Amino acid sequence: MKDWFLWLYPGLKVKRYLLLMAGGLLCLVLGLYLAAGPYWIHWPALLGWEERRRLLALGLGILGLAATLYGGRQMVRSILWGIFPGAEGHVGEKVWARRYLRRGPRAVALGGGTGLSTLLRGLKHYTHNLTAIVSVTDDGGSSGRLRQDMGIQPPGDVRNVLVALAASDSEMGKVLQHRFQKGELAGHSLGNLFLGALVEIFGSLEEAIRVSSEILAVDGTVLPSSRADVTLVAEFPDGSQVRGETAIVNGVKAKGPFRKLFLDPPAARPPQAALEALAAADIILLGPGSLFTSVIPHLLLPEIREGIRRSRALKVYVLNIMTQPGETAGMTARAHVEALEAYLGKGVLDVIVGATGPYDPQLLEAYEVDGAHPLEWDLPPRWGKARVVRAPLVENRQWIRHDSDKLARQVMEILLDEGLKERGRWVERLILSERLSRR
């Protein structure tokens, strides 16, 4: 009961609009009374206003309706601003996002690095029923240093995904992306240090992600692919083994393609929540992202691999735009799909998505200096049971990457056409159709 008295405190900007609404309703009721009759008190006859009765009723009705609507709108804005600062100018969008997008289609995206965060930044505008399963095999840069110094799972890719899913791309998200330039912290991302601190406090990366998600008001669920600290290992044709993503890339440059990939320890398990998300998903997305160091590491966990195979969800593989030196140099689109199916199994994919240009010539020159080229397209319109889709999804800015909005829209259109046809899914179809029409 005492919580109700908090609304009477000064400065909340609620009482004034509540009183305005009450006054508006009073005017509206009085206007209707004057217009409709019969009258309990004969005001018009008493005051000589019989001929002006209808005009007065109309004026009171308009005034009452305007005051009620304005007071209600301003009160909702004041309340929303207290909960979500900056939301008062986008009341309709916020209400929609918090109510309806949580009932949107269930999407699970697996990957790591820049590709996964790019995809999720667009998908969150169509549904908040998102689960991002993030690869945790990175051993380079700031993540690698923290992994070695603190004995924690690498936080870098997780940080990128959290920022991508943060509500309204919050300022806090931008702060977490800041990378120090000087001193002992040079090269470290503030977000990586923040997650590292949370791991020390709460004991695991899963808990650190949960706390970070609450702070950033993340629109979805973020999970590591493995609960244990795992290392990616490559075995080459000569029988030698190379441990760690960075060493594997360098090993490919020196020795050529490896024979197989596996994780150490091999008994690592994913979070139970990841398996439940796969089982309940409407769509499962693999990529975009580094094929052998961001996408395939998920499939090296048997429970995730089998969870994808058994799921009734629409299974979509999004191909990279460019090849990657030391990882996929010289590989065509067909070779990418064959490599993925070597770990996932044939006949599992339902849709394969590729991007077309145009490409910025100057950016292409910069990529070619490093040995990267646009992916050569040699896939037929059908790959087994999978439909092959190509669309102009490229964004030419500082890098050649997928356009978040275009990629998310393409994926959601595929889901609407092919993945939500069964009975009882009309709510998700309605929500998705509405979002596609508005964006």
N, C-alpha and C positions, 0 to 999 in steps of 0.2 A: 504493500500500500504506500510505503514511504517513497517509492520510486516515482509515483505520480506527482508528488510535490516538486520533484526536480524540474518539471515542465513549467512551474511558476517562477523559477529563478529568472532574474533579469538578464538580458543579453542573448537569450536563445533565439530570438526572432521567431517565436512560435505563437506566443499569446496574442500579439497584435493581429496576426493573420487569422487566428482562430476567432477573435472578436469580429473581425471584418467579415468572415464567413457567416457568423451568427447574425450580424446585422443585415447581410445580403439575403439570407434565408428569410428573415423577418419581413424585409421589403417585398420579397418574392411572394410570400404567403399573403401579405396585405394586398398586393396588386391582384393576385388571383381572386381574393375575396371581393374586392371592388368590382372586378370584371364579371364574376359569376353570380354573386348574390345567392339566395335572398339575404338581406342585411339584418343582423341582430341589432345593430345601432344604426339608425338612419342618418349617417353623417351627410350624405349629399343633400338630402332634403333640409336638414337642419341648417346647413351652411349655404344653401342656395347653389350647390355645385352639380346639380343633377345632369345638366348638359355637358359638364366637363368630366364626368365620372370615368368614361372609357379612356380618355386621354391620360388621366391621372393613373388609372390602372396599368396602362401600357408603360408609362414612365417608370412607375415603381417596379414593374416586372423586369424591364430592361436593366435598371439600376441594380436590382437584387441579384439577377443572374450574373451580371458582370462582376459584382463584388464577391459573390460566392466562388466563381471560377478563378478570379484573380487571387483571392485569399487562399484557396485550396492549392493553387499552383505554387504560390510563394512559400506556403508552409511546407510542402513537399520538398521544394528546393532547399529550404533551410535545414530540414532534417537530413537530406542526402548530403549536403555540404558537410555536416557534422560527422557523417560516416565515411564519405568518400570526398575528400577535399578536391575541388575543381569540377565536381559532378553537377553542380547546380545549373550549369548552362546546357546540360545534355540529359535532362530528366528522362525523356522517353527512351533514349538509347540505353541508359543505365538500368532502367526498369526492365527493358527487354533482355539485356545481357544477363542480369541476375536471375530472372525468372525463366525465360524461355530457352536461352542458349544452353542452360544446364540440362535441358531436356532434349538437346539436339542429338544427332547421330553419334554413336560411340566409335571413336577413332583411336587407333593405337599406332604410333609411329616409332620405328626402331632405327637408330643411327647414331651419329656423333658428329662432332666438329661443326663446321659452318652450315653444312647442308641441312641437318636436322632442325637447327634453330631457324633457318630461312623458311622451311616448310611450315613450322609451327606458328611463326609470326603471322602468316596468312590464315592458317586454319582456325585460330582462336576467334576470328570474326564470324565463323559459321557455326561453331559449336564449342561449348566449354566442357563437353564430355570427352576430354582429351586425356590420353595417357602417353607420355613420352618415356620410352625405355632407352636409356643412354649408355653407350659403350664406355667401359672404364678400363681400357687397356693403354691409354695414352701414357707415354713416358718421356715426352720432350718438353722443353720450355719450362714455364713456371710450374705446371702440374708435375713434371718429372722431378723437379727439385724438391717440391713439397713431399712428393711420394717417397723420395730417398731420405730426406731429412726427418720427416715425421712418421713415416711408415703408414701413411693413409692412402686410400684410393684416390686416383687423380681427379681433381675437382673441376678442371677447365671446361670440358664439354658440358658438364652439369650446369656450370655457371652460365654458359651461353644460352642454354635451354631455359633456365629460370628467368633470365632477362627477357628472352623472346616472349615468354608467356606472362610476364608481369603486366598487371592491369594498366592499360593506356600507356605502355612503354614508359613507366614512371621514371622520375628523375633519379630515384634510388637505383634503378636498374642501370642508368648511365654511369652513375658513380662506381658501381661494382665492376664495370668494364674498364675503369681507369687502370693504366699500366705505369708503374713507377719507372722513372728514367735515370735516377741517380742513387748513389749510395748502395748499401748492402741489399736493399730491396729492388734494385734495378732489374727489370724484366718480369717482376712479379705483378700479377693482377690483384687489385684490391679485393675483388670477389673471391679469388682463390684463397687469399689469406683469411677472409671472412668465413668461408666454408671450412677451412682448416681449423679455425678456432672453434667453430660449432662442433666439429667432429671430436675435438679434445673434450669439450664440455659435455656433449650428449652421448659420446661413445661410438657412433657409427655415422657413415655417410647418409644412410636412410633417414636418420633422425635429423641430421643437419639440413637435409633437403626439406623435410617437413617444416622445420622452424623457418627456414628461408622462404618457403612458399607462403606462410602466413604473413611474414613481414612484407613481402612484395605483392600480396594479393594475387597470387598466380591463378590464371584461368585454366586449370587443369591439374593433372597429377604427374609428377616427375619421379622416376624410379631409376636406380642404377641397374644395369643388366645382371650384375652379380653381387651377392652379399659379401663375397670374399675378395681380397686383393689378388687379382689374376694378372698373369703375364702372357702376352701373345708370343708364341714360339713358331718359327718356320723351319721346316726340314727341307734341305736341298737334295737334288738327285745324287750327290756324292755321299749322302748320309750325314753330313754336318748339320748342326742345328744353330740357329741364331735366335736370341731372346730379345724381345722388346721391339716396339713399332719402329723406332728410329733406326736400330741396327738392322732390322729386316729390310727397310727401304734401301739402306746402304749396301746390304748384302745382295739385293737384286741387281743393283747397279754394277756390282763387281762380278757376281757369279751367274746372273741370269735368273729366270723364273724358278721359284721354289716348287717343291713337290706337294706339300700339304701344310696346313696350319692346324694348330691345336692350342689349348690353354693349359697353363700350369698354375694351380693344381687342377687336374682334370675333373675332380669331383665337386668343383664349385657349383653352387646352386643360385638360381635367381630368386628375387623376392616373391613370395606367394601372391602378392597383389598384382605382379606382372602377369602371372599365369592366369589369374582370374580375369584380368582385363582382356587378354587374348581370347579367352573362351567366350566372353560376352560381346566382343567387338562386332561392329557392322563393317568396318574396313580396317585392314592392316596394311601399313605403308612401310616399305623397305627402301631406304634412300630418300633423297640424294645424299651422297657422302662418299668418302674414300671406300672403295669396294672391299679391299682386303683388311683395312685397319679400322673401319667404322661400321660397316654393314655386316660382313661375314662373321666377325667375332661374336655377334649375338647367336648365330647359328651353330657355333661351337659348344654352346650350352644345350645339352640334349633336351631338357625340359622345355626350353623356349622353342627349339626347332620342332619338337613334336606338338607343342601348343599351337604353333602356326599351322602345321599340317592338319590338325584335327579341327581347327576353328572353322565355323561356317561363314566367316566374314569374307568379304571381297578382298582379295590379296593383290596388291599393286606394287610393282617395282618401278621406281623413278630413276632413270639412268642419269649419270653425270653428263654435263655439257662438254667438259674438256677431259683429255687424258691426263694422268699424273705421272711425272717422271719417277722412275724407281718403283712404281707400283702397277700402273696400267699402261705404260708407254707402248704404243703400237697395237693396243687392243681395240677391236672394233666393238660396235654395239652388240653384235652377236656373241662375241667372245665374253663380254661382260655378263650376259644372260647365262651362258653356258657355265661360267665360273660360279655364279650364284647358285645355279641348279645343282652343281656338283656337291654343294653342302646342304641345300634345302630339299633337293629332290625334284625330279621332273614332274610336270603336270600339276604343280601346286599353284603357280601364278595364274591369275585371272586377267590381269591387264598389265601391259608394259608401256610406260610413258617416256617419250623422248622429246627433247626441245629442239626447235629450229631457230635460225638466226632472226634478224641480221646481227652481225658481229661488228664491233667497232674495230676498224683496221689497225689503229694505233695500239689498242689493247692486245689484239692478236699478235702483233709484232713482239710485244713485251713477253707474252706467253711463249712464243716460239723460241725466244732467247733461252728460256729455261727448259726447252724441250717438250712443252705441252702444246697440244693441237686439238681442234674441235673433233669430237668423237665421230669417226667414220660410220655412216649408217648403212647397215647391210641386213636389216631384219625385214622379213616379209610382213604383210598385213596381219597374218595370224602366225603365232608361234605355239604350235600344239593347240590347246584349248584357249590360250591367252590371246586377247585382242591387243593389237599394237596401235598406240595412239601417238601422233606427233602434232605438236602445236608450238606457236611462237611464244615461248616462255622465258626468253633470255632478257636479262637486265644488264646493260652496259654502263657501268659507273667506274669506280676505281678498279673493279674486277669484272670478269665475265661470270655471272652467276644467274641462278634462277630468280625471276621476279616473284616475290612472296605472294602477292595478291593473285597474279595470273596462275601460278602453280596451284595455289589452294582452290581457286575457282575451278580449274580444270579437274582436279581430284574430286571436288564436291559434285560437279556435274556428272562425272562418271558414276559416283555413288548413287546419285538420284536416279540415273537411268538404269543402273544394273544391280545395285545392292540393296535397295529398299522397296522391293516390289511385293514382298509377301504381305499377307493380311495382318492387320493390327499395327502397322507402322505408319499410319496416316499422320500421326502427330509429328514424327520426325520428318516426313516428307513435306508437310506443311511448313514447318520451321525452316527447313533447308531451302524450299522453293522461295519463301519470302526473303530470306537473306540473299539468295542469288539475284533476285529481282531488284534489291535495294543497292547492291554494291556494283 
